[in-house]
Amino acid sequence: MDWEQIASNLINWCMTEGVKIVIAFAVLIIAFIIINCVVKALRKILTKKQVDKTITKTLCYLLNIVLKVLIIVALLGYLGLDTSGIAALIATAGVGIGLALQGSLANVAGGVLIIVLRPFRVDDYIEAQGVSGTVEDIHLIYTYIRTPDNKVIALPNGNLANNVMVNYSKKDTRRVDFEFRVSYQDDYKKAQSILLEVMTSHEKALKDPEAMCKIARRETDALILTARVWVKSDDYWDVYFDVLEKAKEKLEAQGINAPFNQLDVHVKNDK
């Protein structure tokens, strides 16, 4: 073996291709740092201008991915690799992946519809596909929601965009509905007055529309009173639990109790 020739070839490679690889690697690191800074600055600008959180997060995420892919392709071309072949390979792989992931493509289409039409946004409280929670993030394939007990659930965008979804945060106000059982022996008008007083005296209850309390229906052992009061959407649960607790205390203090189901048994002696 001609060690001198091998050493000469190695030195020549290091002086040509080796230097190009080092430069490409350095450019890659610097470019990724710059891209991260640009995306971070863009996120701050959009947040400062109070652009919708969904659009901000999605735009920054896509910009980060696209710019980094372009940098990698450009550096591969700089190193002398045939990027047209790489593009063909990516296209072929894309076709194969597309056939294998038809459901995911449907989710991507659903994600685009959600981002464009915006039936809900980040921080909205929604109910869909049997679960409910606060929207934390919207990606192209999945939407992530946080449940009241702090679990994170990923919902496929395809199903989310094509099925019934309830958005509890779309409007600024909500109606809190209650049902109370009152015995036939008790004064139901007095119960109505107490319930109206409890609801209207709550500091977070709205005066307009007015609260109401009416007989909803008759059952075999009780009258069912329905009580309704309007609140700000963010105050829903505070009013709901407070009214239930105070209503129970005041009704019982006035001798009005909720009847419970009873069964009268008569024993017949034939002897």
PADREN-647942 format. One record per residue (C-alpha): residue in one letter; residue number from 1; x, y, z. Coordinates in steps of 0.001 Angstrom, whole numbers, m for minus. Layout:
BEGIN
@residuo A; num NUM; u X; v Y; w Z
...
***
This chain:
BEGIN
@residuo M; num 1; u 0; v 0; w 0
@residuo D; num 2; u 1217; v 3473; w m912
@residuo W; num 3; u 746; v 5248; w 2415
@residuo E; num 4; u 2023; v 8500; w 1014
@residuo Q; num 5; u m632; v 8449; w m1711
@residuo I; num 6; u m3348; v 7602; w 824
@residuo A; num 7; u m2218; v 10443; w 3086
@residuo S; num 8; u m2101; v 12814; w 123
@residuo N; num 9; u m5623; v 11840; w m953
@residuo L; num 10; u m6871; v 12227; w 2617
@residuo I; num 11; u m5340; v 15673; w 2907
@residuo N; num 12; u m6793; v 16698; w m454
@residuo W; num 13; u m10247; v 15433; w 604
@residuo C; num 14; u m10031; v 17306; w 3909
@residuo M; num 15; u m8981; v 20474; w 2077
@residuo T; num 16; u m11905; v 20234; w m364
@residuo E; num 17; u m14878; v 18059; w 627
@residuo G; num 18; u m14014; v 18078; w 4316
@residuo V; num 19; u m13995; v 21857; w 4435
@residuo K; num 20; u m17343; v 21947; w 2601
@residuo I; num 21; u m18845; v 19529; w 5133
@residuo V; num 22; u m17580; v 21598; w 8059
@residuo I; num 23; u m18923; v 24781; w 6447
@residuo A; num 24; u m22286; v 23121; w 5731
@residuo F; num 25; u m22534; v 21861; w 9316
@residuo A; num 26; u m21662; v 25302; w 10694
@residuo V; num 27; u m24174; v 26979; w 8379
@residuo L; num 28; u m26813; v 24439; w 9446
@residuo I; num 29; u m26312; v 25222; w 13135
@residuo I; num 30; u m26245; v 28997; w 12588
@residuo A; num 31; u m29261; v 28884; w 10275
@residuo F; num 32; u m31294; v 26827; w 12772
@residuo I; num 33; u m30414; v 29303; w 15536
@residuo I; num 34; u m31463; v 32235; w 13320
@residuo I; num 35; u m34704; v 30480; w 12333
@residuo N; num 36; u m35536; v 29810; w 15987
@residuo C; num 37; u m34908; v 33475; w 16791
@residuo V; num 38; u m37028; v 34638; w 13845
@residuo V; num 39; u m39914; v 32355; w 14814
@residuo K; num 40; u m39662; v 33487; w 18440
@residuo A; num 41; u m39663; v 37150; w 17385
@residuo L; num 42; u m42628; v 36556; w 15089
@residuo R; num 43; u m44534; v 34901; w 17921
@residuo K; num 44; u m43881; v 37893; w 20184
@residuo I; num 45; u m44985; v 40344; w 17481
@residuo L; num 46; u m48206; v 38441; w 16767
@residuo T; num 47; u m48929; v 38084; w 20486
@residuo K; num 48; u m48312; v 41806; w 21034
@residuo K; num 49; u m50707; v 42624; w 18197
@residuo Q; num 50; u m53249; v 40283; w 19864
@residuo V; num 51; u m53514; v 38008; w 16852
@residuo D; num 52; u m55611; v 34893; w 17483
@residuo K; num 53; u m53622; v 32282; w 19440
@residuo T; num 54; u m54598; v 29505; w 17044
@residuo I; num 55; u m53245; v 31366; w 14018
@residuo T; num 56; u m50105; v 32442; w 15906
@residuo K; num 57; u m49154; v 28948; w 17022
@residuo T; num 58; u m49942; v 27298; w 13691
@residuo L; num 59; u m48121; v 29944; w 11617
@residuo C; num 60; u m44997; v 29808; w 13778
@residuo Y; num 61; u m44971; v 25999; w 13739
@residuo L; num 62; u m45280; v 25770; w 9934
@residuo L; num 63; u m42732; v 28550; w 9339
@residuo N; num 64; u m40212; v 26792; w 11576
@residuo I; num 65; u m40576; v 23468; w 9716
@residuo V; num 66; u m40574; v 24927; w 6187
@residuo L; num 67; u m37507; v 27125; w 6710
@residuo K; num 68; u m35475; v 24299; w 8230
@residuo V; num 69; u m36388; v 21921; w 5403
@residuo L; num 70; u m35338; v 24542; w 2822
@residuo I; num 71; u m32001; v 25037; w 4598
@residuo I; num 72; u m31315; v 21291; w 4622
@residuo V; num 73; u m32153; v 20922; w 914
@residuo A; num 74; u m29957; v 23921; w 27
@residuo L; num 75; u m27006; v 22538; w 1985
@residuo L; num 76; u m27384; v 19138; w 339
@residuo G; num 77; u m27135; v 20912; w m3026
@residuo Y; num 78; u m24058; v 22791; w m1792
@residuo L; num 79; u m22411; v 19463; w m921
@residuo G; num 80; u m22968; v 18274; w m4465
@residuo L; num 81; u m25838; v 15905; w m3866
@residuo D; num 82; u m28503; v 15686; w m6549
@residuo T; num 83; u m31475; v 17353; w m4905
@residuo S; num 84; u m33761; v 16467; w m7821
@residuo G; num 85; u m33291; v 12818; w m6936
@residuo I; num 86; u m33995; v 13628; w m3313
@residuo A; num 87; u m37152; v 15485; w m4340
@residuo A; num 88; u m38293; v 12473; w m6384
@residuo L; num 89; u m37578; v 10208; w m3421
@residuo I; num 90; u m39561; v 12479; w m1116
@residuo A; num 91; u m42454; v 12538; w m3618
@residuo T; num 92; u m42452; v 8747; w m3913
@residuo A; num 93; u m42309; v 8351; w m159
@residuo G; num 94; u m45107; v 10900; w 142
@residuo V; num 95; u m47357; v 8862; w m2143
@residuo G; num 96; u m46698; v 5709; w m147
@residuo I; num 97; u m47228; v 7456; w 3158
@residuo G; num 98; u m50381; v 9101; w 1796
@residuo L; num 99; u m51875; v 5729; w 880
@residuo A; num 100; u m50988; v 4336; w 4274
@residuo L; num 101; u m52263; v 7349; w 6158
@residuo Q; num 102; u m55552; v 8159; w 4483
@residuo G; num 103; u m57153; v 8705; w 7886
@residuo S; num 104; u m54393; v 11104; w 8858
@residuo L; num 105; u m54884; v 13036; w 5607
@residuo A; num 106; u m58545; v 13372; w 6509
@residuo N; num 107; u m57396; v 14733; w 9853
@residuo V; num 108; u m55126; v 17230; w 8058
@residuo A; num 109; u m58062; v 18386; w 5946
@residuo G; num 110; u m60131; v 18693; w 9118
@residuo G; num 111; u m57343; v 20670; w 10769
@residuo V; num 112; u m57246; v 23096; w 7843
@residuo L; num 113; u m61032; v 23563; w 8070
@residuo I; num 114; u m60820; v 24192; w 11811
@residuo I; num 115; u m58025; v 26743; w 11407
@residuo V; num 116; u m59786; v 28540; w 8546
@residuo L; num 117; u m63396; v 28432; w 9786
@residuo R; num 118; u m62488; v 28619; w 13485
@residuo P; num 119; u m65534; v 26965; w 15098
@residuo F; num 120; u m63416; v 27173; w 18259
@residuo R; num 121; u m60135; v 28729; w 19310
@residuo V; num 122; u m57359; v 28113; w 21795
@residuo D; num 123; u m58641; v 28594; w 25391
@residuo D; num 124; u m62278; v 27849; w 24390
@residuo Y; num 125; u m64167; v 25261; w 26449
@residuo I; num 126; u m65717; v 22696; w 24113
@residuo E; num 127; u m67520; v 19350; w 24202
@residuo A; num 128; u m66992; v 16860; w 21372
@residuo Q; num 129; u m66679; v 13118; w 20798
@residuo G; num 130; u m67871; v 12351; w 24317
@residuo V; num 131; u m65302; v 14498; w 26132
@residuo S; num 132; u m65127; v 18126; w 27204
@residuo G; num 133; u m62332; v 20480; w 28179
@residuo T; num 134; u m60337; v 23605; w 27371
@residuo V; num 135; u m58593; v 23759; w 23990
@residuo E; num 136; u m54827; v 23914; w 24580
@residuo D; num 137; u m53479; v 23593; w 21042
@residuo I; num 138; u m54668; v 22987; w 17489
@residuo H; num 139; u m52342; v 21079; w 15157
@residuo L; num 140; u m53016; v 19868; w 11630
@residuo I; num 141; u m53821; v 16308; w 12737
@residuo Y; num 142; u m54940; v 16552; w 16355
@residuo T; num 143; u m56575; v 19110; w 18618
@residuo Y; num 144; u m55457; v 18876; w 22238
@residuo I; num 145; u m57875; v 19688; w 25049
@residuo R; num 146; u m57354; v 19767; w 28813
@residuo T; num 147; u m60138; v 18258; w 30901
@residuo P; num 148; u m61253; v 19802; w 34238
@residuo D; num 149; u m59292; v 17081; w 36090
@residuo N; num 150; u m56124; v 18124; w 34178
@residuo K; num 151; u m55921; v 15323; w 31623
@residuo V; num 152; u m54850; v 16129; w 28066
@residuo I; num 153; u m56881; v 14427; w 25314
@residuo A; num 154; u m55953; v 14400; w 21614
@residuo L; num 155; u m59005; v 14602; w 19323
@residuo P; num 156; u m58598; v 13713; w 15607
@residuo N; num 157; u m59397; v 16769; w 13530
@residuo G; num 158; u m61231; v 14741; w 10864
@residuo N; num 159; u m63930; v 13623; w 13279
@residuo L; num 160; u m63890; v 16954; w 15084
@residuo A; num 161; u m64560; v 18920; w 11886
@residuo N; num 162; u m67351; v 16635; w 10657
@residuo N; num 163; u m69338; v 15925; w 13812
@residuo V; num 164; u m71342; v 17844; w 16361
@residuo M; num 165; u m69250; v 20037; w 18642
@residuo V; num 166; u m70460; v 22319; w 21442
@residuo N; num 167; u m68506; v 25517; w 22115
@residuo Y; num 168; u m69333; v 26836; w 25598
@residuo S; num 169; u m67042; v 29868; w 25208
@residuo K; num 170; u m68427; v 31219; w 21920
@residuo K; num 171; u m70827; v 33563; w 23710
@residuo D; num 172; u m70044; v 35856; w 26619
@residuo T; num 173; u m73068; v 34758; w 28677
@residuo R; num 174; u m74656; v 31430; w 29603
@residuo R; num 175; u m77851; v 30330; w 31316
@residuo V; num 176; u m77585; v 28215; w 34461
@residuo D; num 177; u m80496; v 25773; w 34782
@residuo F; num 178; u m81628; v 24137; w 38032
@residuo E; num 179; u m84383; v 21696; w 38991
@residuo F; num 180; u m85767; v 21450; w 42521
@residuo R; num 181; u m88289; v 18953; w 43921
@residuo V; num 182; u m90981; v 20361; w 46213
@residuo S; num 183; u m93522; v 18296; w 48096
@residuo Y; num 184; u m97231; v 18814; w 47369
@residuo Q; num 185; u m97715; v 19601; w 51062
@residuo D; num 186; u m95260; v 22529; w 50933
@residuo D; num 187; u m95946; v 26041; w 49659
@residuo Y; num 188; u m94439; v 25991; w 46179
@residuo K; num 189; u m94892; v 29742; w 45712
@residuo K; num 190; u m92781; v 30324; w 48800
@residuo A; num 191; u m90161; v 27961; w 47372
@residuo Q; num 192; u m90196; v 29928; w 44120
@residuo S; num 193; u m89653; v 33171; w 46006
@residuo I; num 194; u m86723; v 31711; w 47953
@residuo L; num 195; u m85068; v 30364; w 44831
@residuo L; num 196; u m85440; v 33671; w 43000
@residuo E; num 197; u m83938; v 35498; w 45968
@residuo V; num 198; u m80967; v 33112; w 46125
@residuo M; num 199; u m80237; v 33467; w 42407
@residuo T; num 200; u m80677; v 37230; w 42092
@residuo S; num 201; u m78682; v 37966; w 45248
@residuo H; num 202; u m75587; v 36219; w 43901
@residuo E; num 203; u m72976; v 38852; w 43041
@residuo K; num 204; u m72126; v 37193; w 39724
@residuo A; num 205; u m75706; v 36767; w 38518
@residuo L; num 206; u m76821; v 39051; w 35686
@residuo K; num 207; u m79883; v 41259; w 36091
@residuo D; num 208; u m80729; v 41141; w 32386
@residuo P; num 209; u m82150; v 38732; w 31274
@residuo E; num 210; u m84109; v 38297; w 34495
@residuo A; num 211; u m83936; v 35127; w 36551
@residuo M; num 212; u m87061; v 32966; w 36560
@residuo C; num 213; u m88558; v 30084; w 38540
@residuo K; num 214; u m91612; v 28160; w 37298
@residuo I; num 215; u m93285; v 24785; w 37663
@residuo A; num 216; u m91723; v 22507; w 35071
@residuo R; num 217; u m93852; v 19407; w 35573
@residuo R; num 218; u m95786; v 17308; w 38071
@residuo E; num 219; u m94587; v 13953; w 39316
@residuo T; num 220; u m96366; v 11448; w 41510
@residuo D; num 221; u m94659; v 12596; w 44705
@residuo A; num 222; u m93468; v 16156; w 43962
@residuo L; num 223; u m93679; v 19325; w 41941
@residuo I; num 224; u m90581; v 19993; w 39831
@residuo L; num 225; u m89523; v 23632; w 39832
@residuo T; num 226; u m87153; v 24841; w 37137
@residuo A; num 227; u m85001; v 27847; w 38013
@residuo R; num 228; u m82850; v 29758; w 35532
@residuo V; num 229; u m80360; v 32581; w 35853
@residuo W; num 230; u m77964; v 34190; w 33350
@residuo V; num 231; u m74259; v 34635; w 34107
@residuo K; num 232; u m70977; v 35424; w 32416
@residuo S; num 233; u m69569; v 32276; w 30804
@residuo D; num 234; u m66499; v 32345; w 33060
@residuo D; num 235; u m68711; v 32482; w 36174
@residuo Y; num 236; u m70922; v 29504; w 35279
@residuo W; num 237; u m69632; v 26944; w 37768
@residuo D; num 238; u m69204; v 29430; w 40619
@residuo V; num 239; u m72860; v 30426; w 40362
@residuo Y; num 240; u m74021; v 26842; w 39822
@residuo F; num 241; u m72445; v 25427; w 42981
@residuo D; num 242; u m73166; v 28495; w 45153
@residuo V; num 243; u m76859; v 28582; w 44239
@residuo L; num 244; u m77294; v 24841; w 44855
@residuo E; num 245; u m75753; v 25107; w 48309
@residuo K; num 246; u m77551; v 28269; w 49412
@residuo A; num 247; u m80881; v 27101; w 48004
@residuo K; num 248; u m80724; v 23888; w 50026
@residuo E; num 249; u m79935; v 25787; w 53229
@residuo K; num 250; u m82707; v 28385; w 52800
@residuo L; num 251; u m85368; v 25920; w 51679
@residuo E; num 252; u m84714; v 23638; w 54624
@residuo A; num 253; u m84636; v 26627; w 57013
@residuo Q; num 254; u m88194; v 27453; w 55839
@residuo G; num 255; u m89354; v 23857; w 56270
@residuo I; num 256; u m89410; v 23064; w 52566
@residuo N; num 257; u m87754; v 19726; w 51912
@residuo A; num 258; u m87223; v 17693; w 48797
@residuo P; num 259; u m89460; v 14592; w 48993
@residuo F; num 260; u m87914; v 11215; w 48412
@residuo N; num 261; u m89480; v 8262; w 46673
@residuo Q; num 262; u m91639; v 6164; w 48958
@residuo L; num 263; u m93280; v 2796; w 48542
@residuo D; num 264; u m96316; v 1825; w 50614
@residuo V; num 265; u m96569; v m1915; w 51191
@residuo H; num 266; u m99864; v m3442; w 52330
@residuo V; num 267; u m99784; v m6957; w 53719
@residuo K; num 268; u m102982; v m8924; w 53138
@residuo N; num 269; u m103755; v m11763; w 55507
@residuo D; num 270; u m106185; v m14249; w 53966
@residuo K; num 271; u m106496; v m16348; w 57072
***
